[in-house]
Amino acid sequence: MAKYAALLRGVNVGGITVTSADLAELFRSLGFSEVKTVLASGNVLFSTSEAASSTAHARLKATIEKGLGERFGYDAWIVLVDHGELAGIVDAYPFEETDGTQPYVLFASTQDALDEIAAFVAASAGERGVPGHGVFYWETPKGSSTETALAKFLAKPRFKASTTTRNLRTLRKLL
């Protein structure tokens, strides 16, 4: 049995409303077990009897995206992370957490997008972020995460449809 976290992009913002109960029901109807939603921002923990593999991962991701699109009427894109991999991502967060900052992990659909984000941050004064294994770690001053240069860069259509960001505390709740 494999355990995963599905991180949905763009739900409960921009007119796409999905309740936690409806989301859990959808995942159960797709044949998943141990379904648990975390917060109202599109985070789902679930298990599947299918053994973990790259083929299974691609099939699960496609099944979930299709189910979301059919059930909730939007062009769904998710990040699907093996539970063990998620623990590694959280453990590797490189910055010391302080009261004045917000810790984030940015997920993207391609390594090229992550590389472009890393290059932008490297060239931007005042941004604090570093690439990780398949993610980008980002730290912002508390209360300014939507107003930083990187936040504005990520609002471009190219990234808006292919990235999702989670607060490190949210990711810890998924473990």
trRosetta pair geometry for C-beta under 8 A, 3 or more apart (Angstrom, degrees):
i j d omega theta_ij theta_ji phi_ij phi_ji
1 47 5.3 17 173 179 111 118
1 48 7.0 167 -156 82 69 35
1 49 5.7 -42 -103 -111 77 46
2 47 6.8 160 83 -154 41 68
2 48 5.5 -16 61 60 90 86
2 50 6.4 -48 24 84 119 65
2 51 6.4 113 -37 -154 116 25
2 52 4.1 137 -110 -55 138 91
2 56 7.3 114 24 126 160 145
2 82 6.8 -67 -174 -129 108 93
2 83 8.0 171 174 10 66 101
3 34 7.2 -47 -116 90 99 141
3 45 7.1 3 -176 -173 98 92
3 46 7.4 179 -149 95 61 33
3 47 4.9 -33 -97 -97 72 83
3 82 7.5 86 81 -166 59 61
3 83 4.0 -4 102 -12 102 141
4 45 7.4 170 90 -150 46 50
4 46 6.0 -16 62 64 88 77
4 47 7.5 150 17 -98 72 33
4 48 7.1 10 4 3 116 107
4 60 7.0 152 -20 144 171 153
4 80 5.8 -9 -174 -171 133 88
4 81 6.5 143 -160 75 77 42
4 82 6.0 -55 -104 -106 74 37
4 83 6.2 -120 -89 -39 20 80
5 43 6.7 -17 -170 -166 102 85
5 44 7.1 152 -158 80 53 47
5 45 5.6 -26 -101 -96 73 68
5 80 7.6 162 82 -154 48 44
5 81 4.9 -16 60 63 95 97
5 83 6.2 112 -23 -93 90 66
5 86 5.2 58 18 -68 134 157
5 174 4.8 45 -114 179 142 136
6 27 7.7 -172 26 -101 145 126
6 42 8.0 -87 119 165 84 78
6 43 7.5 157 81 -156 58 36
6 44 4.4 -8 54 60 103 101
6 46 6.9 7 -4 17 109 112
6 64 5.8 -141 -127 -173 147 161
6 78 5.1 -12 -169 -178 93 140
6 79 7.4 152 -159 77 45 51
6 80 5.5 -13 -105 -103 73 73
6 81 8.0 176 -82 23 28 70
7 42 6.6 77 -172 120 46 95
7 43 6.0 -2 -109 -107 66 72
7 78 6.2 144 71 -166 48 78
7 79 4.2 -9 57 56 108 101
7 80 7.8 -158 23 -70 73 30
7 81 6.9 29 -7 1 109 111
7 107 6.4 103 79 36 147 154
7 164 5.5 172 135 103 113 145
7 166 6.3 -88 -138 -50 137 130
8 11 4.7 16 118 -4 129 125
8 18 7.5 -42 117 55 166 153
8 23 7.9 -108 -20 -134 151 132
8 41 8.0 -176 63 140 93 53
8 42 3.0 -106 58 -176 107 124
8 43 7.4 -127 17 -59 84 34
8 44 7.4 55 -25 -2 104 103
8 68 7.0 168 -123 -126 122 155
8 76 7.0 -53 -143 -154 98 100
8 77 8.0 120 -157 81 56 48
8 78 5.2 -38 -99 -104 54 93
8 164 7.5 160 108 -117 25 159
9 42 7.3 -137 -12 123 14 158
9 76 7.7 138 50 -165 87 55
9 77 4.7 -15 36 81 133 93
9 78 6.6 -156 -3 -92 85 37
9 79 7.4 95 -48 -16 96 85
9 161 7.5 95 137 -160 146 36
9 162 8.0 -26 -125 -113 167 11
9 163 7.5 128 -123 89 127 28
9 164 4.3 -126 -97 -70 85 118
10 13 6.0 -105 -157 65 53 99
10 14 5.9 -37 -167 44 98 131
10 16 5.9 58 134 43 89 142
10 42 7.8 43 56 -25 34 166
10 74 7.7 -139 105 149 119 146
10 77 7.6 57 18 48 114 94
10 160 7.9 68 -79 168 122 81
10 164 7.7 -109 -22 -98 65 103
11 16 5.2 -93 -122 114 53 111
11 17 7.6 103 -175 -127 78 16
11 18 4.6 -38 -165 26 127 120
11 41 7.1 139 77 -173 90 38
11 42 4.0 125 44 -68 123 125
11 72 7.9 -4 -119 150 111 164
12 16 6.9 -62 -26 93 26 72
12 17 5.9 66 -103 -122 58 55
12 18 6.3 -93 -48 40 84 74
12 40 5.6 122 -100 143 170 92
12 41 6.1 -109 55 -111 133 47
12 42 6.7 -159 12 -33 104 95
13 16 7.1 -1 61 48 46 88
16 72 6.8 70 -164 150 94 123
16 74 5.0 1 -115 -51 126 163
18 22 5.9 -128 -168 82 71 118
18 23 5.3 78 153 -64 112 104
18 42 6.9 68 66 -88 130 88
18 68 7.9 -22 -104 -148 152 97
18 72 5.5 -24 -90 -115 107 150
19 22 4.5 90 58 10 88 102
19 23 6.7 -152 92 -7 44 88
19 40 7.7 -39 -142 -137 45 103
20 23 5.6 -56 -146 38 31 114
20 24 6.2 31 157 -19 66 106
20 37 4.0 -177 -155 92 96 153
20 40 5.9 -89 -48 -104 104 73
21 24 5.9 -55 -147 37 28 109
21 25 6.3 30 153 -20 63 108
22 25 5.5 -54 -147 37 31 115
22 26 6.4 37 153 -23 64 102
22 71 7.5 165 166 155 106 126
22 72 7.7 111 135 -81 131 106
23 26 5.8 -51 -152 31 30 112
23 27 6.7 26 153 -15 63 105
23 37 5.3 91 86 -91 124 135
23 42 7.4 -162 -120 -118 153 55
23 44 6.1 -141 151 -78 116 124
24 27 5.9 -56 -151 37 33 109
24 28 6.4 32 152 -17 66 106
24 35 4.9 136 -153 132 81 122
24 36 7.3 14 -112 -113 115 17
24 37 5.2 -100 -59 -24 99 109
24 44 7.3 176 -89 -128 60 110
25 28 5.8 -56 -149 37 31 110
25 29 6.2 31 153 -20 66 108
26 29 5.7 -58 -148 37 30 111
26 30 6.5 28 153 -19 65 106
26 67 5.6 138 177 150 109 118
26 68 6.9 85 157 -86 156 59
26 71 5.2 -109 -109 2 126 176
27 30 5.7 -55 -150 34 33 112
27 32 4.7 -50 167 54 88 130
27 35 4.5 149 97 -125 126 134
27 44 5.7 177 -63 -180 152 145
27 46 5.3 -136 175 -83 135 148
27 64 7.6 10 -107 -121 81 100
28 31 7.9 95 176 -36 33 9
28 32 6.4 -95 -93 64 33 75
28 33 7.8 66 -120 -97 73 38
28 35 5.4 -106 -60 6 82 152
29 67 7.5 161 87 -153 103 131
30 63 6.0 125 -163 147 125 113
30 64 6.7 54 -160 -93 173 63
30 67 5.2 -50 -79 -79 124 164
31 48 7.4 59 112 -127 92 92
32 35 5.6 97 106 -71 107 104
32 46 4.0 11 164 176 137 133
32 47 6.6 142 -172 65 84 41
32 48 5.5 -54 -118 -78 81 83
33 46 7.0 127 65 -170 34 81
33 47 4.9 -39 75 70 85 98
33 48 7.3 150 25 -87 81 34
33 49 7.7 60 9 -40 122 83
34 45 7.1 -62 129 125 92 93
34 46 6.1 141 82 -149 74 44
34 47 4.2 43 41 8 122 112
35 44 6.7 -20 -158 -170 85 104
35 45 7.2 153 -152 86 35 60
35 46 4.7 6 -100 -103 69 97
36 44 7.2 152 79 -158 43 56
36 45 4.5 -7 59 57 95 105
36 46 7.5 -179 23 -70 61 57
37 40 7.9 47 149 -96 123 44
37 43 6.6 116 -165 80 62 64
37 44 5.4 -31 -101 -100 67 73
37 45 7.9 -167 -81 21 20 72
38 43 4.2 -52 64 98 94 121
38 44 7.5 -175 14 -84 79 24
38 45 6.6 60 -22 -15 113 102
38 170 7.1 135 127 -168 117 80
38 173 5.1 154 -170 122 135 115
38 174 5.6 -143 29 -82 164 75
39 43 5.8 48 49 29 94 122
39 170 6.2 -51 3 -132 150 106
39 173 7.1 89 -24 90 105 155
41 170 7.1 -45 60 -139 136 148
43 166 7.5 89 -86 -118 122 132
43 170 6.6 -164 -57 172 158 109
43 173 7.7 76 119 89 156 109
43 174 6.0 -110 177 -82 126 117
45 83 7.5 59 -143 -96 99 113
45 174 6.0 167 -69 -153 109 80
48 56 7.8 174 100 176 139 120
48 60 6.6 -128 -18 -108 167 130
50 56 4.8 170 142 -144 121 127
50 59 7.8 -108 168 81 165 126
50 60 7.1 -170 69 -65 143 112
51 56 6.5 -166 83 -41 53 160
52 56 6.1 -143 -141 71 26 138
52 57 7.1 41 -159 -57 72 93
52 82 5.9 56 -138 -113 140 126
53 56 4.5 94 49 8 80 103
53 57 6.8 -138 91 -9 41 87
54 57 5.4 -49 -145 33 33 118
54 58 6.5 32 156 -17 64 103
55 58 6.0 -56 -151 36 30 108
55 59 6.3 26 153 -16 64 110
56 59 5.7 -60 -146 41 31 111
56 60 6.0 32 156 -20 68 108
57 60 5.9 -56 -145 36 26 109
57 61 6.3 26 157 -19 62 109
57 80 6.2 166 -164 103 84 127
57 82 7.6 -60 -99 -52 117 97
58 61 5.8 -54 -146 36 28 112
58 62 6.3 26 157 -16 63 109
59 62 5.9 -58 -148 39 28 109
59 63 6.2 30 154 -21 64 109
60 63 5.7 -56 -146 36 30 113
60 64 6.3 26 158 -16 66 108
60 80 6.0 147 103 -161 109 160
61 64 6.1 -58 -148 38 26 107
61 65 6.2 23 157 -15 64 110
61 78 6.4 -159 -147 73 81 102
61 80 4.6 -128 -87 -1 94 141
62 65 5.9 -56 -142 40 28 109
62 66 6.2 28 158 -18 64 109
63 66 5.9 -58 -148 38 26 109
63 67 6.2 25 155 -18 63 110
64 67 5.7 -57 -146 38 30 112
64 68 6.2 31 156 -19 65 106
64 76 7.5 -122 127 130 73 140
64 78 5.8 -42 109 28 126 153
64 80 7.0 141 33 -80 147 122
65 68 5.8 -52 -145 36 30 111
65 69 6.3 30 156 -19 63 108
65 76 4.4 -175 -151 95 68 106
65 77 6.5 24 -122 -99 121 31
65 78 5.9 -147 -75 10 87 100
66 69 5.8 -58 -149 38 29 112
66 70 6.2 23 157 -15 66 109
66 76 7.8 -124 -36 53 15 124
67 70 6.0 -58 -143 40 28 106
67 71 5.9 15 164 -10 66 116
68 71 6.1 -65 -138 45 23 103
68 72 5.7 -29 -178 28 65 115
68 74 7.2 -47 140 64 94 86
68 76 3.6 90 91 -83 126 162
68 78 7.3 133 -6 -41 155 118
69 72 7.2 -72 -118 55 13 76
69 73 7.2 59 -175 -109 49 11
69 74 6.3 -116 -120 75 62 42
69 75 6.2 27 -112 -112 113 30
69 76 4.7 -125 -54 5 80 103
70 73 8.0 9 -179 -66 13 47
72 76 7.5 89 59 -66 114 116
77 109 7.0 -52 -174 -78 128 125
77 161 6.6 102 4 175 156 69
77 162 6.9 -88 165 -106 160 47
77 164 8.0 -179 107 -37 99 116
79 107 4.3 15 -98 137 160 152
79 164 5.8 -136 -11 47 120 124
81 85 5.3 -132 -175 87 87 113
81 86 4.6 101 129 -66 127 97
81 89 7.3 -47 -161 -1 146 144
81 107 7.8 -104 -56 -113 123 146
82 85 4.1 83 64 7 93 110
82 86 6.9 -160 88 -12 46 83
83 86 5.6 -51 -149 32 32 115
83 87 6.7 37 152 -21 63 100
83 174 7.9 -148 -129 145 81 94
83 175 7.6 129 -170 -124 89 57
84 87 5.6 -48 -153 30 35 113
84 88 6.7 36 149 -17 63 103
85 88 5.6 -54 -155 36 36 114
85 89 6.5 40 148 -22 67 102
86 89 5.5 -49 -148 32 35 114
86 90 6.5 33 154 -16 66 104
86 171 6.6 -157 -177 -167 101 100
86 174 6.1 -75 158 108 149 122
86 175 6.7 -161 114 -84 109 83
87 90 5.9 -55 -149 38 31 110
87 91 6.1 29 154 -18 66 110
87 175 5.6 101 -95 -124 85 117
88 91 5.7 -55 -141 40 30 110
88 92 6.1 24 160 -18 65 112
88 133 7.4 -31 129 61 119 134
89 92 6.0 -64 -147 38 25 107
89 93 7.8 54 149 -53 56 76
89 105 6.2 83 158 -154 115 154
89 132 6.6 105 -139 129 76 145
89 133 7.3 -126 -95 66 77 91
89 134 7.6 -75 -95 74 115 100
89 135 5.6 78 -143 -2 118 152
89 171 7.0 -96 100 -176 110 147
90 93 6.3 -21 -171 -24 39 107
90 105 7.7 -83 -89 -41 57 153
90 168 6.7 125 -136 -157 82 86
90 171 5.1 -174 -88 125 108 120
90 172 6.0 130 -150 -81 142 68
90 175 6.4 -77 21 -53 163 135
92 132 5.6 126 115 -146 129 126
92 133 7.0 46 72 16 174 101
92 137 7.8 -130 115 -60 87 136
93 97 7.9 27 125 -52 135 100
93 103 6.1 41 -168 -176 140 133
93 105 7.1 -91 -96 -70 99 107
93 137 5.8 151 -138 -131 63 131
93 168 5.6 42 -100 -122 156 137
94 130 5.6 -23 45 54 153 135
94 132 7.4 -165 -23 -81 110 105
94 137 5.5 131 22 91 98 163
95 101 7.4 -87 135 122 137 155
95 103 6.4 -169 69 -112 114 104
95 128 7.0 78 -93 145 145 123
95 137 6.8 173 -5 150 100 124
95 139 4.8 -30 46 -53 173 145
97 101 6.9 -144 -150 74 54 107
97 103 5.5 -56 -103 -37 100 134
97 168 7.4 -130 -89 75 127 149
98 101 5.1 66 59 17 88 104
99 142 7.5 -42 147 -27 52 147
100 141 6.3 -31 156 -145 89 75
100 142 5.5 -127 -172 5 39 110
101 139 5.1 6 179 -178 132 103
101 140 6.6 150 -157 78 78 34
101 141 6.1 -66 -105 -110 64 33
101 142 6.0 -128 -98 -40 9 80
102 139 7.0 160 76 -156 50 56
102 140 5.0 -15 54 63 101 88
102 141 7.5 25 9 107 88 16
102 142 5.3 124 -39 -100 90 58
102 143 7.9 162 -31 -7 124 37
102 145 5.4 -57 70 -62 151 122
102 167 6.6 -69 -177 -125 99 101
103 137 7.8 -25 -166 -167 86 91
103 138 7.9 139 -164 83 43 52
103 139 5.7 -19 -105 -105 59 84
103 167 6.7 90 80 -166 65 66
103 168 3.8 -16 107 2 115 132
103 169 7.5 115 62 -23 102 75
104 137 7.4 148 86 -162 57 47
104 138 4.4 -25 72 71 106 97
104 139 7.1 179 24 -82 78 34
104 140 6.9 23 -1 3 121 101
104 145 7.0 120 -46 -137 140 129
104 165 5.2 1 -174 -176 123 110
104 166 6.8 152 -154 80 72 35
104 167 5.9 -51 -99 -103 70 44
104 168 6.7 -121 -84 -31 18 80
105 132 7.6 -39 -139 31 99 145
105 135 5.2 -9 -174 177 98 138
105 136 7.4 146 -163 74 51 45
105 137 6.0 -25 -106 -104 69 62
105 138 7.4 168 -91 24 20 81
105 165 7.1 161 81 -154 41 63
105 166 5.5 -16 59 63 90 86
105 168 6.2 101 -20 -84 99 72
105 171 6.0 27 27 -40 135 152
106 114 7.8 157 105 -114 104 83
106 117 6.7 -136 107 166 149 165
106 129 7.9 8 11 -150 127 135
106 135 6.3 143 71 -173 52 78
106 136 4.2 -20 61 62 110 97
106 137 7.7 -155 19 -70 82 15
106 138 5.6 49 -19 -6 112 125
106 154 7.6 -116 -134 -110 138 143
106 163 6.0 -5 -175 -172 99 116
106 164 7.6 166 -153 87 57 34
106 165 4.8 -24 -102 -101 73 87
107 134 7.7 9 -132 142 79 85
107 135 5.7 -40 -90 -114 62 89
107 163 6.6 156 83 -156 51 62
107 164 5.3 -11 60 62 102 81
107 165 7.4 -178 19 -85 70 35
107 166 7.4 26 -6 2 108 100
108 111 7.8 140 88 -83 116 19
108 113 3.9 -155 175 94 142 124
108 114 4.9 -170 40 -56 137 80
108 117 7.0 -168 -51 -9 147 137
108 135 8.0 148 10 -124 78 43
108 136 7.2 39 -13 -3 114 110
108 159 7.5 -56 -119 -139 109 85
108 162 6.0 42 -161 134 76 90
108 163 4.7 -22 -100 -100 77 86
109 113 6.3 65 51 11 70 147
109 162 4.1 -80 10 -164 121 99
109 163 7.3 -106 -7 -67 78 49
110 113 4.8 104 63 1 84 98
110 114 7.3 -148 101 1 51 84
110 162 7.0 -10 8 169 89 136
111 114 5.4 -54 -151 39 42 113
111 115 6.1 45 149 -23 71 104
111 134 7.6 -69 -91 -114 85 58
112 115 5.6 -53 -147 36 31 113
112 116 6.3 33 154 -20 65 105
113 116 5.7 -53 -148 35 32 112
113 117 6.4 33 152 -19 64 105
113 158 7.6 -175 -117 146 104 97
113 159 6.6 139 -159 -108 117 82
113 162 5.8 -146 -88 115 163 124
113 163 6.5 -159 154 -68 138 103
114 117 5.6 -54 -149 36 33 113
114 118 6.3 34 153 -20 66 105
114 131 6.1 95 160 -126 109 108
114 134 7.5 -140 -62 -161 164 28
114 135 7.3 -166 -121 -168 133 8
114 136 5.4 -178 -145 -48 89 107
115 118 5.6 -53 -147 36 31 112
115 119 6.4 32 154 -19 65 105
115 131 7.7 15 -94 -94 49 144
116 119 5.7 -52 -147 36 31 111
116 120 6.5 35 152 -21 63 104
117 120 5.7 -53 -150 33 32 113
117 121 6.5 28 154 -16 65 105
117 129 7.6 -70 146 123 99 147
117 136 5.2 -67 105 -71 136 170
117 150 7.4 64 -161 -149 91 106
117 153 7.5 141 -123 118 72 128
117 154 7.4 36 -115 -84 113 94
117 159 7.5 104 -77 -114 108 135
117 163 7.8 109 -67 -103 143 149
118 121 5.9 -56 -148 38 31 108
118 122 6.2 34 153 -22 65 108
118 129 7.3 -136 -114 114 59 106
118 130 7.5 41 -128 -156 101 32
118 131 4.7 -16 -91 -52 137 109
118 136 6.3 -148 -66 -117 83 119
119 122 5.6 -53 -145 35 31 114
119 123 6.4 17 159 -8 64 111
120 123 6.2 -70 -152 44 27 101
120 124 6.0 19 155 -21 66 120
120 127 7.8 -7 123 69 79 169
120 149 7.9 -161 159 130 105 105
120 150 6.7 129 116 -110 119 79
120 153 5.4 132 173 -170 156 165
121 124 5.6 -65 -138 38 31 110
121 127 4.5 -126 -143 116 79 132
121 128 7.7 -12 -170 119 119 2
121 129 4.4 -83 -146 57 162 112
121 136 7.8 160 -10 -174 147 128
121 138 7.6 -134 -100 -110 146 95
121 150 6.0 18 -87 -89 91 123
124 127 4.3 39 95 7 117 125
124 149 4.9 -169 -159 94 141 147
124 150 6.9 179 70 -57 164 82
126 148 7.6 -157 122 -149 107 99
126 149 7.0 107 77 6 109 121
127 138 7.9 -41 -177 -144 94 94
127 148 6.4 113 -102 170 89 124
127 149 5.9 -91 -59 59 119 109
127 150 5.2 111 -131 -35 132 115
128 138 7.2 123 92 -159 63 52
128 139 4.6 -37 96 62 117 98
128 140 7.5 180 48 -76 95 39
129 136 5.9 28 174 166 121 100
129 137 6.0 173 -153 91 70 55
129 138 4.1 -9 -103 -103 115 69
129 139 6.8 -179 -77 18 63 65
129 150 6.7 95 -14 -95 146 162
130 136 7.5 -179 92 -159 29 67
130 137 5.3 -6 59 58 75 104
131 135 7.7 150 -164 89 56 46
131 136 5.6 -43 -108 -108 56 74
131 137 7.6 142 -136 17 5 79
132 135 4.5 -11 66 68 112 89
132 136 6.6 179 18 -97 83 20
132 137 5.2 80 -32 -26 117 101
138 150 6.5 -159 -143 119 135 160
138 165 7.4 -42 46 -138 135 122
140 144 5.7 -143 163 80 113 84
140 145 4.5 138 72 -95 156 71
140 148 5.4 -120 -125 -36 121 145
140 150 7.9 -135 -81 53 113 120
140 151 7.7 39 -97 -42 152 115
141 144 4.8 27 74 30 95 125
144 147 4.9 -77 -165 55 76 106
144 148 5.9 92 135 -51 97 87
145 148 6.6 -34 -145 0 29 111
145 151 6.0 130 156 -79 52 136
146 151 5.1 171 -150 176 28 152
147 151 6.2 26 20 60 13 143
147 152 7.7 21 -160 -44 30 99
148 151 4.6 102 53 2 77 102
148 152 7.2 -146 93 -1 44 85
149 152 5.9 -59 -153 39 32 109
149 153 6.2 36 149 -22 66 108
150 153 5.3 -53 -145 37 35 116
150 154 6.1 33 156 -18 68 106
151 154 5.8 -56 -146 38 29 109
151 155 6.7 38 150 -30 61 103
152 155 5.6 -47 -152 21 35 118
153 156 6.4 -30 -180 -8 42 111
153 159 7.2 53 132 13 68 156
154 159 4.6 -110 -151 119 56 145
154 160 7.2 118 153 -72 64 60
154 163 6.0 -92 -154 76 106 149
154 165 7.5 30 173 -37 162 129
155 159 7.3 13 13 72 11 110
155 160 6.1 33 -162 -74 36 108
156 159 5.3 70 64 21 84 97
156 160 6.6 -153 88 -20 34 95
157 160 5.4 -53 -127 31 30 117
157 161 6.6 13 -180 -6 64 107
158 161 7.6 -90 -176 37 14 93
158 162 7.1 -43 159 28 52 120
159 162 6.1 -92 -142 58 34 85
159 163 4.7 -8 -177 7 84 127
160 163 7.3 -43 -93 41 11 90
166 170 4.8 -120 -176 79 100 125
166 171 5.2 109 120 -53 130 95
167 170 4.6 95 62 0 85 104
167 171 7.3 -158 92 -4 47 83
168 171 5.6 -53 -151 37 38 112
168 172 6.5 43 150 -23 67 101
169 172 5.6 -49 -150 31 35 115
169 173 6.8 39 150 -22 63 100
170 173 5.7 -53 -158 29 35 114
170 174 7.1 35 146 -21 63 102
171 174 5.5 -53 -158 29 41 115
171 175 7.3 46 146 -29 65 98
172 175 5.7 -47 -160 17 42 116
